[in-house]
Amino acid sequence: MKKINFSVKSAVCAIALLISVCASAAYRLPRVAPTTVGIEPKQLTLLYDSLLTSDLTELHHLMVVVDGKVAGEIHPSPFKAEHRHTLYSVSKTFAAVAVGLAVEDGLLSVEDELVKFFPEYEKTIKGIKIKDVLTMQSGFKTEGGMRNSQTDWVNYYLSRPLVAKPGTRYSYDSIETYLLSAVVQQVMGKDILTLLNERVFHPMGIDDVEWEKCPNGIVTAGWGIYMTAEAQAMFGQLLLKKGAWNGRQLVSAKWIDEMMTVRVVRKANDYGYQIWLCEYPGAWRADGAFGQYIIIVPQKNMVVVLNQCSRSKGWPERGNIWNTVVKNVKGCTIEADPDELDSLQNYVAKASLPLLKGNADNILAKKYNGKEFKLPKNKLGWKSIKFNFEKNKFTLDVVDAEGKMSAIAMGYGEWLDSQLAGCPHYSISAKGRFTGITGPFYTGACYAWNNDNTLTAKIHYTNWITSLKLDFKFNEKGGLQIEILENFSKKPFTIEVK
């Protein structure tokens, strides 16, 4: 057999790698082999592996963009590239861009006082400027639980007395960003998602962004934006290029510079207008709870998107990104090692979150097949569950608080996909949550029986963020104890069924 030339084999590996990650979605950014932008394939493999093998996180999506081209991406099973993801406080950076559009139109200034837009609260908010709200320095005390108990967020928040002089005390609060959303909606006559769709997303070819809204119809802004990893990467590229997209200036370059200027010096990372300065010199990041990141690295002409559910404070994952890829990118085409490209291709093709280990069947499966359990009031909002066992498959019929039934299929040694009838479990309990998010939502799930007759299930809500690990423990009296561990929590909780 004729020996394959080194360069030909490299090209074949590169093409196969691109096909493996592009097969299931319609993409907008060009895909290239990592070596064409100066990244050694082994560095990407190291990065992927550091995240997939970490006990601190569940990796959902990762994209590495250099020179506007996707040089690396991974969406481990049961997640898919086309799945959207909720981004928590990454949303704030998008909201800051919306503020910039209102400023650009001359309808808003960072020097404007908040009382100009909410005159009825003059006694409590006098002296607060828009720039104070942009930098989390309004002077209000942080009010973390308000959104869970109140329906009129503006009234409740602005009726409180200040605890500091505006512009002098940093106090991070998502409701500050929500106030910016309310202001922009007032001056522009449309909510910030509609504004961004018209002026930013649609001109970029992004047409599937959603955003949660409060009970009064105002975009939450401080959290709740919902979009794909690729859309996030495109937004990061927009910031990298100072508001320009394909030769068109969508956002003022001056405003992007103002956003990405240090406004608050902190012991940890410094803060601009709703965006953080990174550890890596000159790099900035949009940062959301549980490790959602859009990282912009101007010195490397680079954007990195990471969606996950991390129980760390982000340092390990960000450190891995710096140490494997960012600091090692060469910025020019490098010679490809065909074995490394082949190894990377195989790694991406087989990437999966950990499947449960144990047995496919148990004597209890026959006993409880078709058995329905009514559940007491619980954190999941589940009213009842029913077990349906087949060979190497288990389906859990779940009836939620609204009476909607979802059949969640689970595979043994594989992930099985299902569509929910309702909404996924969520770490946020805000009034009106999911308003503005249409679904449908999906799960990827697996199961295994343990030697102590416990049935364990792992359910990932694959176009959201949450996963649940459930241990079903059947007792001799026909009752059931369910121990549930949420991926965003360190401690499990229990549902007792008599």
C-alpha positions as CSV (number, residue, x, y, z in Angstrom):
1,M,0.0,0.0,0.0
2,K,1.3,3.4,-0.9
3,K,2.3,5.5,2.1
4,I,0.2,8.6,2.7
5,N,2.2,11.8,2.3
6,F,2.5,13.7,5.6
7,S,0.8,16.9,4.3
8,V,-2.0,14.9,2.6
9,K,-2.8,12.9,5.7
10,S,-2.8,16.2,7.8
11,A,-5.3,17.7,5.4
12,V,-7.5,14.6,5.5
13,C,-7.4,14.7,9.3
14,A,-8.3,18.4,9.4
15,I,-11.2,17.9,7.0
16,A,-12.5,15.0,9.0
17,L,-12.3,17.0,12.1
18,L,-14.3,19.8,10.6
19,I,-17.0,17.4,9.4
20,S,-17.2,15.8,12.8
21,V,-18.1,19.0,14.6
22,C,-20.2,20.6,11.8
23,A,-22.4,17.8,10.8
24,S,-25.5,18.5,12.9
25,A,-25.9,22.3,12.8
26,A,-26.1,25.3,10.5
27,Y,-23.1,27.4,11.2
28,R,-22.3,31.0,10.4
29,L,-18.6,31.3,11.3
30,P,-16.0,29.6,9.1
31,R,-14.3,26.4,10.4
32,V,-10.6,25.8,10.0
33,A,-8.1,23.3,11.2
34,P,-6.4,24.7,14.4
35,T,-3.0,24.6,12.8
36,T,-4.0,27.2,10.2
37,V,-4.4,29.8,13.1
38,G,-1.4,28.6,15.1
39,I,-2.9,26.2,17.6
40,E,-1.4,22.8,18.1
41,P,-4.1,20.1,18.1
42,K,-2.7,18.6,21.3
43,Q,-3.4,21.9,23.2
44,L,-7.0,21.7,22.3
45,T,-7.2,18.1,23.3
46,L,-5.6,19.0,26.6
47,L,-8.1,21.8,27.1
48,Y,-11.1,19.5,26.3
49,D,-9.8,16.8,28.5
50,S,-9.1,19.1,31.5
51,L,-12.8,20.1,31.4
52,L,-14.3,16.7,30.7
53,T,-12.4,15.0,33.4
54,S,-12.8,17.6,36.1
55,D,-14.9,16.8,39.2
56,L,-15.7,20.5,39.5
57,T,-17.7,21.0,36.3
58,E,-19.9,19.6,33.6
59,L,-18.8,20.8,30.2
60,H,-21.7,21.7,27.8
61,H,-20.2,23.8,25.0
62,L,-16.7,25.1,24.2
63,M,-15.6,27.2,21.1
64,V,-12.2,28.7,20.3
65,V,-12.3,31.4,17.6
66,V,-9.1,32.9,16.2
67,D,-9.1,35.6,13.4
68,G,-12.9,35.2,13.2
69,K,-12.6,31.4,12.4
70,V,-13.6,28.5,14.6
71,A,-10.4,26.6,15.3
72,G,-11.8,24.3,17.9
73,E,-15.1,23.3,19.4
74,I,-16.6,20.5,21.4
75,H,-20.2,19.8,22.5
76,P,-20.1,16.5,24.4
77,S,-23.0,14.1,24.4
78,P,-25.8,14.5,25.3
79,F,-25.4,18.2,24.4
80,K,-25.5,19.3,20.7
81,A,-24.1,22.3,18.9
82,E,-27.5,23.6,17.9
83,H,-28.7,23.6,21.5
84,R,-29.2,27.0,23.1
85,H,-28.0,27.7,26.7
86,T,-29.1,30.0,29.4
87,L,-26.2,32.4,30.3
88,Y,-27.0,34.0,33.6
89,S,-25.0,37.2,34.1
90,V,-23.3,37.0,30.7
91,S,-26.6,38.7,29.8
92,K,-25.3,41.9,31.5
93,T,-22.8,42.5,28.7
94,F,-25.5,42.3,26.1
95,A,-27.6,44.7,28.1
96,A,-24.6,47.2,28.2
97,V,-24.5,47.1,24.3
98,A,-28.2,48.0,24.3
99,V,-27.5,50.9,26.5
100,G,-24.8,52.0,24.1
101,L,-27.3,52.0,21.2
102,A,-29.5,54.4,23.2
103,V,-26.5,56.6,23.9
104,E,-25.5,56.5,20.2
105,D,-29.0,57.6,19.3
106,G,-28.8,60.6,21.7
107,L,-31.6,59.3,23.8
108,L,-29.5,58.5,26.8
109,S,-26.3,59.7,28.5
110,V,-24.2,58.0,31.1
111,E,-24.4,61.3,33.0
112,D,-28.2,61.2,33.1
113,E,-29.6,60.8,36.5
114,L,-31.9,57.9,37.2
115,V,-34.6,60.2,38.6
116,K,-35.0,61.6,35.0
117,F,-36.7,58.3,34.1
118,F,-38.3,57.5,37.5
119,P,-39.3,61.0,38.9
120,E,-41.7,59.4,41.4
121,Y,-38.8,58.0,43.3
122,E,-36.9,61.3,43.7
123,K,-36.6,61.0,47.5
124,T,-34.7,57.7,47.3
125,I,-32.7,57.8,44.0
126,K,-31.6,61.4,43.7
127,G,-27.9,61.6,42.6
128,I,-27.7,58.2,41.0
129,K,-26.4,58.4,37.4
130,I,-26.6,55.9,34.6
131,K,-22.9,55.3,34.8
132,D,-23.3,54.4,38.5
133,V,-25.8,51.7,37.6
134,L,-23.5,50.5,34.8
135,T,-20.7,50.0,37.3
136,M,-22.8,48.6,40.1
137,Q,-22.3,51.7,42.2
138,S,-25.8,53.0,42.6
139,G,-25.6,53.1,46.4
140,F,-28.4,50.6,47.0
141,K,-27.9,47.6,49.1
142,T,-27.9,44.3,47.1
143,E,-31.4,42.7,47.1
144,G,-30.9,39.1,46.1
145,G,-34.3,37.7,47.0
146,M,-36.5,40.5,45.8
147,R,-37.2,38.9,42.4
148,N,-38.4,35.7,44.0
149,S,-41.1,37.4,46.1
150,Q,-42.1,40.6,44.3
151,T,-43.8,41.3,40.9
152,D,-43.2,45.0,40.6
153,W,-39.4,45.0,40.7
154,V,-38.8,48.7,39.8
155,N,-41.1,49.9,42.5
156,Y,-39.7,47.7,45.2
157,Y,-36.1,48.3,44.4
158,L,-36.3,52.1,44.0
159,S,-38.4,52.6,47.1
160,R,-35.6,51.6,49.4
161,P,-33.1,54.1,51.0
162,L,-29.5,54.2,49.8
163,V,-26.8,52.8,51.9
164,A,-23.9,54.7,50.2
165,K,-23.3,57.8,48.1
166,P,-23.8,57.0,44.4
167,G,-20.6,56.3,42.6
168,T,-18.6,55.4,45.7
169,R,-19.4,51.8,46.7
170,Y,-19.4,48.7,44.4
171,S,-22.2,46.2,45.2
172,Y,-22.9,43.7,42.5
173,D,-26.7,43.2,41.9
174,S,-28.5,41.8,38.8
175,I,-31.4,44.2,39.5
176,E,-29.1,47.1,38.7
177,T,-28.9,45.8,35.1
178,Y,-32.6,45.2,35.1
179,L,-33.0,48.9,35.8
180,L,-30.9,49.7,32.8
181,S,-33.2,47.5,30.7
182,A,-36.2,49.5,32.0
183,V,-34.6,52.8,31.2
184,V,-33.7,51.7,27.6
185,Q,-37.2,50.3,27.0
186,Q,-38.6,53.7,28.2
187,V,-36.4,55.9,25.9
188,M,-36.4,53.6,22.9
189,G,-40.0,52.5,23.0
190,K,-39.0,48.8,22.7
191,D,-37.5,46.2,25.0
192,I,-33.7,45.6,24.7
193,L,-34.1,42.2,23.0
194,T,-36.2,43.8,20.2
195,L,-33.6,46.6,20.0
196,L,-30.6,44.2,19.8
197,N,-32.5,42.0,17.3
198,E,-33.0,45.0,15.0
199,R,-29.6,46.6,15.3
200,V,-27.2,43.8,16.2
201,F,-28.4,40.2,16.0
202,H,-30.4,40.1,12.8
203,P,-27.7,42.0,10.8
204,M,-25.3,39.4,12.0
205,G,-27.6,36.6,10.9
206,I,-28.5,35.6,14.5
207,D,-32.3,35.0,14.6
208,D,-33.0,32.6,17.5
209,V,-32.1,34.6,20.7
210,E,-34.6,34.7,23.5
211,W,-34.5,36.5,26.9
212,E,-36.5,36.1,30.1
213,K,-38.9,38.9,31.1
214,C,-40.2,40.1,34.4
215,P,-43.9,40.0,35.3
216,N,-44.3,43.5,33.9
217,G,-42.8,42.6,30.5
218,I,-39.4,44.2,30.9
219,V,-36.4,42.0,29.8
220,T,-34.6,40.8,32.9
221,A,-31.2,41.9,31.5
222,G,-29.1,40.9,34.5
223,W,-29.7,37.3,33.6
224,G,-31.9,35.1,31.3
225,I,-30.5,35.6,27.8
226,Y,-30.8,32.3,25.9
227,M,-28.6,31.5,22.8
228,T,-26.3,29.0,21.1
229,A,-22.5,28.9,21.7
230,E,-22.0,30.0,18.2
231,A,-24.1,33.1,18.6
232,Q,-22.1,33.9,21.7
233,A,-18.9,33.5,19.8
234,M,-20.2,35.9,17.1
235,F,-21.1,38.5,19.8
236,G,-17.6,38.1,21.2
237,Q,-16.2,38.7,17.8
238,L,-18.3,41.8,17.5
239,L,-16.8,43.1,20.8
240,L,-13.3,42.1,19.6
241,K,-13.7,44.2,16.4
242,K,-15.1,47.1,18.4
243,G,-18.7,46.8,17.2
244,A,-17.9,46.1,13.5
245,W,-19.3,43.1,11.6
246,N,-18.4,42.3,8.0
247,G,-17.4,45.9,7.4
248,R,-20.6,47.4,9.0
249,Q,-20.4,49.3,12.2
250,L,-23.3,47.9,14.2
251,V,-22.3,49.4,17.6
252,S,-20.2,52.5,18.2
253,A,-16.5,51.7,18.6
254,K,-16.3,54.5,21.1
255,W,-19.0,52.7,23.2
256,I,-17.2,49.4,23.1
257,D,-14.0,51.1,24.3
258,E,-16.0,52.7,27.1
259,M,-17.5,49.4,28.1
260,M,-14.0,47.8,28.1
261,T,-12.3,50.4,30.3
262,V,-11.7,49.7,33.9
263,R,-14.2,51.7,36.0
264,V,-14.0,49.9,39.3
265,V,-10.7,48.6,40.7
266,R,-11.2,45.4,42.8
267,K,-9.0,43.0,44.6
268,A,-10.1,40.2,42.2
269,N,-11.0,41.3,38.7
270,D,-11.6,44.9,37.7
271,Y,-14.9,45.9,36.3
272,G,-16.0,48.1,33.3
273,Y,-19.5,48.7,32.0
274,Q,-21.1,45.3,32.8
275,I,-18.0,43.4,31.8
276,W,-14.9,42.0,33.6
277,L,-11.2,42.5,33.1
278,C,-9.6,39.0,32.9
279,E,-6.4,37.6,34.5
280,Y,-4.8,37.5,31.1
281,P,-3.4,40.9,30.2
282,G,-5.8,43.0,28.2
283,A,-8.5,40.3,28.0
284,W,-12.1,40.9,29.0
285,R,-14.9,38.5,29.7
286,A,-18.7,38.4,30.0
287,D,-19.2,36.2,33.0
288,G,-22.2,34.3,34.2
289,A,-23.0,32.0,37.2
290,F,-21.8,28.4,37.1
291,G,-19.1,29.3,34.6
292,Q,-20.6,30.9,31.5
293,Y,-18.0,32.9,29.6
294,I,-17.4,34.9,26.5
295,I,-13.7,35.7,26.7
296,I,-12.2,38.4,24.4
297,V,-8.4,38.4,24.0
298,P,-7.4,41.3,21.7
299,Q,-3.7,40.5,21.8
300,K,-4.4,37.1,20.2
301,N,-7.3,38.2,18.0
302,M,-9.2,35.5,19.9
303,V,-12.6,34.7,21.4
304,V,-13.4,31.7,23.7
305,V,-16.9,30.6,24.6
306,L,-17.5,28.3,27.5
307,N,-20.9,27.0,28.7
308,Q,-20.8,24.6,31.7
309,C,-22.2,24.0,35.1
310,S,-19.2,24.6,37.4
311,R,-19.1,24.3,41.1
312,S,-15.7,26.2,41.2
313,K,-15.4,29.9,41.2
314,G,-14.2,29.8,37.6
315,W,-10.4,30.0,38.3
316,P,-9.6,26.4,37.3
317,E,-11.5,26.5,34.0
318,R,-10.2,29.9,33.1
319,G,-6.7,28.8,34.1
320,N,-6.9,25.8,31.8
321,I,-8.0,28.0,28.9
322,W,-5.0,30.3,29.4
323,N,-2.4,27.6,29.9
324,T,-3.4,25.2,27.1
325,V,-4.6,27.4,24.3
326,V,-4.4,31.2,24.8
327,K,-0.8,31.6,25.7
328,N,0.3,29.0,23.2
329,V,-1.5,30.2,20.1
330,K,1.2,31.2,17.5
331,G,-0.7,33.6,15.4
332,C,0.4,32.0,12.1
333,T,0.1,28.7,10.3
334,I,2.1,25.9,11.8
335,E,3.0,22.5,10.5
336,A,0.4,19.9,11.4
337,D,1.2,16.6,13.2
338,P,-1.2,14.2,11.5
339,D,-1.3,11.9,14.6
340,E,-2.3,14.9,16.8
341,L,-5.0,16.0,14.4
342,D,-6.3,12.4,14.2
343,S,-6.3,12.2,18.0
344,L,-8.2,15.5,18.3
345,Q,-10.7,14.3,15.7
346,N,-11.4,11.1,17.6
347,Y,-11.6,12.9,20.9
348,V,-14.2,15.3,19.7
349,A,-16.2,12.6,17.9
350,K,-16.4,10.4,21.1
351,A,-16.7,13.2,23.6
352,S,-19.4,12.5,26.2
353,L,-20.2,13.4,29.8
354,P,-19.7,10.5,32.2
355,L,-22.3,7.7,31.8
356,L,-23.5,5.9,35.0
357,K,-21.8,2.6,35.9
358,G,-23.7,-0.4,37.2
359,N,-26.1,-3.0,36.0
360,A,-28.6,-2.9,33.2
361,D,-31.3,-4.9,35.1
362,N,-32.5,-5.7,38.5
363,I,-35.2,-8.0,40.0
364,L,-37.0,-4.9,41.2
365,A,-37.5,-3.7,37.7
366,K,-40.2,-6.3,37.1
367,K,-41.8,-5.5,40.5
368,Y,-42.1,-1.8,39.9
369,N,-42.7,-1.8,36.1
370,G,-45.7,0.4,35.4
371,K,-45.8,1.5,39.1
372,E,-46.9,5.1,39.7
373,F,-45.9,7.1,42.8
374,K,-47.7,10.3,43.9
375,L,-45.1,12.7,45.3
376,P,-45.5,15.2,48.2
377,K,-44.8,18.8,47.4
378,N,-41.1,19.1,46.4
379,K,-38.4,21.3,45.0
380,L,-38.7,19.8,41.5
381,G,-42.4,20.6,41.2
382,W,-43.1,17.0,40.3
383,K,-46.5,15.7,41.2
384,S,-46.1,12.1,40.2
385,I,-43.6,9.7,38.6
386,K,-44.1,6.3,36.8
387,F,-41.5,3.7,36.0
388,N,-41.4,1.9,32.7
389,F,-38.7,-0.7,32.2
390,E,-37.5,-2.3,28.9
391,K,-34.3,-4.0,28.0
392,N,-31.4,-1.6,28.4
393,K,-33.9,1.3,28.6
394,F,-35.9,2.9,31.3
395,T,-38.5,5.6,30.9
396,L,-39.7,7.9,33.7
397,D,-43.1,9.5,33.2
398,V,-43.1,12.7,35.1
399,V,-46.2,14.8,35.7
400,D,-45.2,18.4,36.6
401,A,-47.0,21.1,38.7
402,E,-49.0,22.2,35.7
403,G,-50.2,18.6,35.0
404,K,-48.0,18.2,31.9
405,M,-46.5,14.7,31.5
406,S,-43.0,14.2,30.1
407,A,-41.7,10.7,29.2
408,I,-38.0,10.9,29.9
409,A,-36.1,8.0,28.2
410,M,-32.9,6.8,29.7
411,G,-30.4,4.5,28.2
412,Y,-28.0,2.0,29.8
413,G,-24.5,2.8,28.6
414,E,-25.8,5.5,26.3
415,W,-27.7,8.8,26.4
416,L,-31.3,8.8,25.1
417,D,-32.9,12.1,24.1
418,S,-36.5,13.2,25.0
419,Q,-38.6,16.3,24.6
420,L,-40.2,17.8,27.7
421,A,-43.8,18.8,27.8
422,G,-43.0,21.6,30.2
423,C,-39.9,23.5,31.5
424,P,-36.7,22.3,33.0
425,H,-35.6,22.5,36.6
426,Y,-33.9,25.9,37.2
427,S,-31.7,27.4,39.9
428,I,-33.5,30.7,39.7
429,S,-36.9,31.1,41.3
430,A,-37.8,34.6,40.1
431,K,-41.4,35.5,39.6
432,G,-42.3,35.0,35.9
433,R,-39.3,32.9,35.2
434,F,-39.2,31.4,31.7
435,T,-41.5,34.2,30.4
436,G,-40.0,35.0,27.0
437,I,-38.4,31.5,26.6
438,T,-40.5,29.4,24.3
439,G,-38.8,26.0,24.3
440,P,-39.3,23.1,23.6
441,F,-36.8,21.7,26.1
442,Y,-34.9,18.5,25.8
443,T,-33.3,15.9,28.0
444,G,-30.4,13.4,27.6
445,A,-30.5,10.7,30.2
446,C,-29.0,7.4,31.3
447,Y,-29.5,5.0,34.1
448,A,-27.9,2.1,36.0
449,W,-28.8,-0.3,38.8
450,N,-26.5,-0.5,41.8
451,N,-25.7,-3.6,43.7
452,D,-27.7,-2.3,46.7
453,N,-30.9,-2.4,44.5
454,T,-30.8,1.4,44.1
455,L,-31.8,2.7,40.7
456,T,-29.7,5.7,39.7
457,A,-30.7,8.1,36.9
458,K,-28.8,11.1,35.4
459,I,-30.9,13.6,33.5
460,H,-29.3,16.5,31.6
461,Y,-31.6,19.3,30.4
462,T,-29.6,19.7,27.3
463,N,-30.8,23.0,26.0
464,W,-30.7,24.6,29.4
465,I,-28.0,24.2,32.1
466,T,-29.4,21.9,34.8
467,S,-28.8,18.2,35.4
468,L,-30.2,15.9,38.1
469,K,-28.7,12.8,39.6
470,L,-31.5,10.8,41.2
471,D,-31.1,7.7,43.4
472,F,-34.4,5.8,43.7
473,K,-34.4,3.6,46.8
474,F,-37.3,1.2,47.0
475,N,-38.3,-0.2,50.4
476,E,-40.0,-3.4,51.4
477,K,-43.3,-1.7,52.3
478,G,-43.7,-0.4,48.7
479,G,-42.5,3.1,49.5
480,L,-39.8,5.1,47.8
481,Q,-37.0,7.5,48.8
482,I,-35.5,9.7,46.1
483,E,-32.3,11.4,46.8
484,I,-31.6,14.2,44.3
485,L,-28.4,16.1,43.6
486,E,-28.6,19.2,41.3
487,N,-25.5,20.0,39.3
488,F,-25.5,23.6,40.7
489,S,-25.7,22.4,44.3
490,K,-23.2,20.7,46.6
491,K,-25.8,18.9,48.8
492,P,-28.6,16.5,47.8
493,F,-32.2,16.8,49.0
494,T,-34.6,14.0,49.6
495,I,-38.3,13.2,48.6
496,E,-40.0,10.6,50.8
497,V,-42.9,8.7,49.2
498,K,-44.9,6.5,51.5
